[in-house]
Amino acid sequence: MIRLQHVLDTWKTIRQDTIAAVEEFPADDFDFRPTPDVATFREIARHTLDAGDGLTGMLLAGETELTGPTFRDRMKSHFRNLPSGAGAPELAAAMRESIEQRTAQLAEQPADFFSGMVTRVDGLRVTRLELVQFVKEHELTHRQQLFLYLRLKGIVPATTRRRMAKQAAR
């Protein structure tokens, strides 16, 4: 059995590393993209924030169909009010506010809330807890993209720095 608090705590850890990537990426390169057919660093960071807010916002609002032609518009009503060109300070602050707010709101839900079924964006039927896990995994995927962009700029991501510090301490 997966425990809700574990999912929320690990999502917070992933978000902290996403925030670190946003804060450490060179501000003047925020629109960097390694090839023309991929998203910029800024776009990936913003998408990560918006998806987390949108999906959990819909879940907390009681929506059970997270799919269909109006899905994206319904999701947008749960986004943070940030300008499209928001830089690192604004994005990092919004990410901090978002993770604290959303995990607290989710933690306040009764246990049976998480066993309720919803239809995910890809049409798969999952429990609400499985959807929260999906949101966490989605962020983990995009955090790795941000880490790759950091590496392309010669910056070692926070997770690697922590691992290297542990190895050096042995």
Secondary structure, 3 states (H helix, E strand, C coil): CCCHHHHHHHHHHHHHHHHHHHHHCCHHHCCCCCCCCCCCHHHHHHHHHHHHHHHHHHHHCCCCECCCCCHHHHHHCCCCCCCCCCCHHHHHHHHHHHHHHHHHHHHCCCHHHHHCEEECCCCCEEEHHHHHHHHHHHHHHHHHHHHHHHHHCCCCCHHHHHHHHHHHHC
